[in-house]
Amino acid sequence: MKQNLDYRQWPNVLAINAKIDALEQKLSQTESENVRMNLRRELHSLVSKKYDQIQFNKEMARKETA
């Protein structure tokens, strides 16, 4: 079985990307500064989670190939 080594394309990361895209769209359509600030905070959290998930994927792939 050939493993997908592009860790950014794994389903767990793609799910986070979908959430990020939805938040960015909501942010672009919102005028309230309070709501925008909360959306930016949530977006930042998701980007951090995405980075952590990519690192986790790399580690899992490394363990599977070892």
N, CA, C and O atoms as a GROMACS GRO file, in nm:
protein
  264
    1MET      N    1   0.084  -0.119   0.000
    1MET     CA    2   0.000   0.000   0.000
    1MET      C    3   0.088   0.125   0.000
    1MET      O    4   0.170   0.143   0.090
    2LYS      N    5   0.071   0.208  -0.099
    2LYS     CA    6   0.150   0.332  -0.108
    2LYS      C    7   0.087   0.437  -0.018
    2LYS      O    8  -0.032   0.467  -0.028
    3GLN      N    9   0.168   0.492   0.069
    3GLN     CA   10   0.117   0.590   0.165
    3GLN      C   11   0.129   0.732   0.109
    3GLN      O   12   0.227   0.766   0.043
    4ASN      N   13   0.029   0.812   0.136
    4ASN     CA   14   0.031   0.952   0.096
    4ASN      C   15   0.124   1.027   0.189
    4ASN      O   16   0.093   1.046   0.307
    5LEU      N   17   0.239   1.070   0.137
    5LEU     CA   18   0.337   1.137   0.221
    5LEU      C   19   0.318   1.288   0.231
    5LEU      O   20   0.392   1.355   0.303
    6ASP      N   21   0.218   1.342   0.160
    6ASP     CA   22   0.188   1.484   0.176
    6ASP      C   23   0.096   1.499   0.296
    6ASP      O   24  -0.025   1.486   0.286
    7TYR      N   25   0.157   1.527   0.410
    7TYR     CA   26   0.085   1.530   0.538
    7TYR      C   27  -0.025   1.636   0.539
    7TYR      O   28  -0.117   1.628   0.620
    8ARG      N   29  -0.015   1.735   0.451
    8ARG     CA   30  -0.116   1.841   0.446
    8ARG      C   31  -0.242   1.795   0.377
    8ARG      O   32  -0.345   1.863   0.384
    9GLN      N   33  -0.238   1.680   0.310
    9GLN     CA   34  -0.355   1.630   0.237
    9GLN      C   35  -0.426   1.517   0.312
    9GLN      O   36  -0.520   1.458   0.259
   10TRP      N   37  -0.384   1.487   0.432
   10TRP     CA   38  -0.450   1.384   0.510
   10TRP      C   39  -0.588   1.435   0.552
   10TRP      O   40  -0.605   1.555   0.570
   11PRO      N   41  -0.687   1.346   0.568
   11PRO     CA   42  -0.824   1.388   0.600
   11PRO      C   43  -0.836   1.479   0.723
   11PRO      O   44  -0.916   1.572   0.724
   12ASN      N   45  -0.757   1.453   0.827
   12ASN     CA   46  -0.767   1.536   0.947
   12ASN      C   47  -0.725   1.681   0.920
   12ASN      O   48  -0.781   1.773   0.979
   13VAL      N   49  -0.631   1.702   0.833
   13VAL     CA   50  -0.588   1.838   0.798
   13VAL      C   51  -0.687   1.901   0.699
   13VAL      O   52  -0.717   2.020   0.709
   14LEU      N   53  -0.738   1.822   0.607
   14LEU     CA   54  -0.836   1.874   0.512
   14LEU      C   55  -0.963   1.921   0.583
   14LEU      O   56  -1.024   2.020   0.542
   15ALA      N   57  -1.002   1.852   0.689
   15ALA     CA   58  -1.119   1.893   0.767
   15ALA      C   59  -1.094   2.029   0.833
   15ALA      O   60  -1.183   2.114   0.836
   16ILE      N   61  -0.974   2.049   0.885
   16ILE     CA   62  -0.940   2.179   0.945
   16ILE      C   63  -0.938   2.287   0.837
   16ILE      O   64  -0.984   2.398   0.860
   17ASN      N   65  -0.884   2.254   0.719
   17ASN     CA   66  -0.882   2.351   0.608
   17ASN      C   67  -1.024   2.395   0.572
   17ASN      O   68  -1.046   2.513   0.543
   18ALA      N   69  -1.118   2.302   0.572
   18ALA     CA   70  -1.257   2.337   0.540
   18ALA      C   71  -1.313   2.435   0.643
   18ALA      O   72  -1.383   2.530   0.607
   19LYS      N   73  -1.281   2.412   0.770
   19LYS     CA   74  -1.327   2.503   0.876
   19LYS      C   75  -1.262   2.641   0.860
   19LYS      O   76  -1.328   2.743   0.879
   20ILE      N   77  -1.135   2.642   0.825
   20ILE     CA   78  -1.063   2.769   0.804
   20ILE      C   79  -1.127   2.846   0.688
   20ILE      O   80  -1.150   2.966   0.698
   21ASP      N   81  -1.155   2.776   0.579
   21ASP     CA   82  -1.218   2.842   0.463
   21ASP      C   83  -1.354   2.901   0.500
   21ASP      O   84  -1.386   3.013   0.460
   22ALA      N   85  -1.433   2.826   0.576
   22ALA     CA   86  -1.565   2.874   0.617
   22ALA      C   87  -1.552   2.998   0.706
   22ALA      O   88  -1.628   3.093   0.691
   23LEU      N   89  -1.456   2.996   0.798
   23LEU     CA   90  -1.435   3.111   0.885
   23LEU      C   91  -1.388   3.233   0.806
   23LEU      O   92  -1.434   3.344   0.832
   24GLU      N   93  -1.299   3.212   0.711
   24GLU     CA   94  -1.252   3.324   0.629
   24GLU      C   95  -1.366   3.386   0.549
   24GLU      O   96  -1.372   3.508   0.532
   25GLN      N   97  -1.455   3.303   0.499
   25GLN     CA   98  -1.570   3.354   0.424
   25GLN      C   99  -1.662   3.433   0.517
   25GLN      O  100  -1.709   3.542   0.481
   26LYS      N  101  -1.687   3.379   0.635
   26LYS     CA  102  -1.772   3.448   0.732
   26LYS      C  103  -1.709   3.581   0.772
   26LYS      O  104  -1.778   3.682   0.787
   27LEU      N  105  -1.578   3.580   0.790
   27LEU     CA  106  -1.506   3.701   0.829
   27LEU      C  107  -1.519   3.809   0.721
   27LEU      O  108  -1.537   3.926   0.752
   28SER      N  109  -1.511   3.769   0.596
   28SER     CA  110  -1.520   3.866   0.487
   28SER      C  111  -1.661   3.924   0.473
   28SER      O  112  -1.678   4.031   0.413
   29GLN      N  113  -1.760   3.857   0.528
   29GLN     CA  114  -1.899   3.903   0.515
   29GLN      C  115  -1.950   3.972   0.640
   29GLN      O  116  -2.066   4.015   0.644
   30THR      N  117  -1.866   3.984   0.742
   30THR     CA  118  -1.909   4.040   0.871
   30THR      C  119  -1.858   4.182   0.886
   30THR      O  120  -1.742   4.211   0.856
   31GLU      N  121  -1.944   4.270   0.932
   31GLU     CA  122  -1.905   4.409   0.952
   31GLU      C  123  -1.876   4.443   1.097
   31GLU      O  124  -1.797   4.533   1.126
   32SER      N  125  -1.939   4.371   1.191
   32SER     CA  126  -1.921   4.399   1.333
   32SER      C  127  -1.777   4.371   1.376
   32SER      O  128  -1.726   4.260   1.357
   33GLU      N  129  -1.712   4.471   1.432
   33GLU     CA  130  -1.571   4.456   1.471
   33GLU      C  131  -1.554   4.352   1.583
   33GLU      O  132  -1.455   4.279   1.584
   34ASN      N  133  -1.649   4.346   1.677
   34ASN     CA  134  -1.642   4.245   1.784
   34ASN      C  135  -1.648   4.104   1.727
   34ASN      O  136  -1.571   4.017   1.765
   35VAL      N  137  -1.741   4.083   1.635
   35VAL     CA  138  -1.754   3.951   1.573
   35VAL      C  139  -1.629   3.919   1.492
   35VAL      O  140  -1.579   3.806   1.496
   36ARG      N  141  -1.578   4.017   1.419
   36ARG     CA  142  -1.456   3.996   1.340
   36ARG      C  143  -1.338   3.958   1.429
   36ARG      O  144  -1.259   3.870   1.395
   37MET      N  145  -1.327   4.024   1.544
   37MET     CA  146  -1.218   3.993   1.637
   37MET      C  147  -1.230   3.849   1.688
   37MET      O  148  -1.130   3.778   1.696
   38ASN      N  149  -1.351   3.807   1.721
   38ASN     CA  150  -1.372   3.669   1.768
   38ASN      C  151  -1.342   3.568   1.657
   38ASN      O  152  -1.284   3.463   1.682
   39LEU      N  153  -1.383   3.601   1.535
   39LEU     CA  154  -1.355   3.512   1.422
   39LEU      C  155  -1.205   3.502   1.396
   39LEU      O  156  -1.154   3.393   1.366
   40ARG      N  157  -1.134   3.613   1.407
   40ARG     CA  158  -0.988   3.610   1.388
   40ARG      C  159  -0.922   3.523   1.495
   40ARG      O  160  -0.828   3.448   1.466
   41ARG      N  161  -0.970   3.534   1.618
   41ARG     CA  162  -0.916   3.454   1.727
   41ARG      C  163  -0.939   3.305   1.700
   41ARG      O  164  -0.849   3.223   1.717
   42GLU      N  165  -1.059   3.271   1.656
   42GLU     CA  166  -1.092   3.133   1.624
   42GLU      C  167  -1.008   3.083   1.506
   42GLU      O  168  -0.962   2.969   1.504
   43LEU      N  169  -0.988   3.169   1.408
   43LEU     CA  170  -0.906   3.136   1.291
   43LEU      C  171  -0.762   3.107   1.332
   43LEU      O  172  -0.702   3.010   1.286
   44HIS      N  173  -0.707   3.190   1.419
   44HIS     CA  174  -0.571   3.170   1.468
   44HIS      C  175  -0.560   3.035   1.539
   44HIS      O  176  -0.462   2.962   1.522
   45SER      N  177  -0.659   3.002   1.619
   45SER     CA  178  -0.660   2.875   1.691
   45SER      C  179  -0.662   2.757   1.593
   45SER      O  180  -0.591   2.658   1.613
   46LEU      N  181  -0.742   2.768   1.488
   46LEU     CA  182  -0.748   2.661   1.388
   46LEU      C  183  -0.617   2.645   1.312
   46LEU      O  184  -0.576   2.532   1.282
   47VAL      N  185  -0.553   2.754   1.281
   47VAL     CA  186  -0.424   2.747   1.211
   47VAL      C  187  -0.321   2.676   1.299
   47VAL      O  188  -0.242   2.596   1.251
   48SER      N  189  -0.321   2.707   1.428
   48SER     CA  190  -0.230   2.639   1.521
   48SER      C  191  -0.263   2.490   1.528
   48SER      O  192  -0.173   2.406   1.529
   49LYS      N  193  -0.391   2.459   1.533
   49LYS     CA  194  -0.434   2.319   1.538
   49LYS      C  195  -0.391   2.246   1.411
   49LYS      O  196  -0.348   2.130   1.416
   50LYS      N  197  -0.403   2.314   1.297
   50LYS     CA  198  -0.362   2.254   1.169
   50LYS      C  199  -0.212   2.222   1.171
   50LYS      O  200  -0.172   2.113   1.130
   51TYR      N  201  -0.131   2.316   1.218
   51TYR     CA  202   0.013   2.292   1.225
   51TYR      C  203   0.043   2.172   1.315
   51TYR      O  204   0.123   2.086   1.280
   52ASP      N  205  -0.022   2.167   1.432
   52ASP     CA  206  -0.003   2.055   1.524
   52ASP      C  207  -0.043   1.923   1.459
   52ASP      O  208   0.025   1.822   1.477
   53GLN      N  209  -0.152   1.924   1.384
   53GLN     CA  210  -0.199   1.802   1.320
   53GLN      C  211  -0.102   1.756   1.212
   53GLN      O  212  -0.079   1.636   1.197
   54ILE      N  213  -0.044   1.850   1.137
   54ILE     CA  214   0.055   1.814   1.035
   54ILE      C  215   0.177   1.751   1.102
   54ILE      O  216   0.230   1.652   1.052
   55GLN      N  217   0.221   1.808   1.213
   55GLN     CA  218   0.335   1.751   1.286
   55GLN      C  219   0.301   1.610   1.334
   55GLN      O  220   0.385   1.520   1.326
   56PHE      N  221   0.179   1.590   1.385
   56PHE     CA  222   0.134   1.459   1.430
   56PHE      C  223   0.135   1.360   1.313
   56PHE      O  224   0.180   1.247   1.328
   57ASN      N  225   0.085   1.403   1.197
   57ASN     CA  226   0.082   1.317   1.079
   57ASN      C  227   0.223   1.274   1.039
   57ASN      O  228   0.246   1.158   1.006
   58LYS      N  229   0.317   1.367   1.044
   58LYS     CA  230   0.456   1.334   1.010
   58LYS      C  231   0.510   1.228   1.105
   58LYS      O  232   0.575   1.133   1.062
   59GLU      N  233   0.482   1.245   1.233
   59GLU     CA  234   0.529   1.148   1.333
   59GLU      C  235   0.465   1.011   1.311
   59GLU      O  236   0.533   0.909   1.321
   60MET      N  237   0.337   1.009   1.281
   60MET     CA  238   0.269   0.881   1.257
   60MET      C  239   0.327   0.812   1.134
   60MET      O  240   0.347   0.691   1.134
   61ALA      N  241   0.353   0.888   1.029
   61ALA     CA  242   0.411   0.830   0.907
   61ALA      C  243   0.550   0.776   0.935
   61ALA      O  244   0.588   0.670   0.885
   62ARG      N  245   0.625   0.849   1.016
   62ARG     CA  246   0.760   0.805   1.050
   62ARG      C  247   0.755   0.672   1.126
   62ARG      O  248   0.836   0.583   1.100
   63LYS      N  249   0.661   0.659   1.219
   63LYS     CA  250   0.648   0.536   1.297
   63LYS      C  251   0.604   0.419   1.209
   63LYS      O  252   0.650   0.306   1.227
   64GLU      N  253   0.514   0.447   1.112
   64GLU     CA  254   0.465   0.340   1.024
   64GLU      C  255   0.572   0.290   0.930
   64GLU      O  256   0.572   0.172   0.893
   65THR      N  257   0.663   0.376   0.890
   65THR     CA  258   0.767   0.334   0.795
   65THR      C  259   0.890   0.279   0.866
   65THR      O  260   0.978   0.221   0.801
   66ALA      N  261   0.898   0.296   0.996
   66ALA     CA  262   1.015   0.249   1.072
   66ALA      C  263   1.010   0.099   1.092
   66ALA      O  264   1.101   0.042   1.154
   0.00000   0.00000   0.00000
